[in-house]
Amino acid sequence: WKRLTDHLRPKDLRRAPEELFVTPKVDTFQEYTTLRSWVSQWTRYCHWYFTVALDPWVKLSDLFDGPVCTVTWQATLKDETLLRFGLLWRSYDLVRRLGFGYRPPILAAEPSGERSSGWLLGGRA
């Protein structure tokens, strides 16, 4: 649970350095256009995180359906959807390691090289 919430925790926004702007007016224009919508998107993400992600009874699907917000001004090659999908598999592996994994009752308790139960073979053992 902590690993999930740590990964989904909102990060600080990293604004473009002032040296990139030719004049102070360009910086002001960028602040009124891009930065304003960016902060709006980030506050929506923070609201989702504190109302949904930190809820102790949240469904796993709700954690992965949350909004996506970029935190840096530079373009990145990271796909947040794939990162969350990888996090889902790490969570699944953690649950399996703790011994809470779900296995249908028709399968053997532990996967081994032995034959399946009779139910899978049509009643023949």
Long-range contacts (C-beta under 8 A, 24 or more apart in sequence): 3-87, 3-90, 3-91, 3-94, 4-53, 4-63, 4-87, 4-91, 5-53, 5-54, 7-87, 8-49, 8-53, 8-63, 8-66, 9-49, 10-42, 10-45, 10-46, 10-49, 10-69, 10-71, 11-71, 12-71, 13-38, 13-39, 13-42, 13-71, 13-72, 14-71, 14-72, 14-73, 15-73, 16-73, 38-70, 41-67, 41-69, 42-69, 42-71, 44-69, 45-69, 60-88, 60-91, 64-88
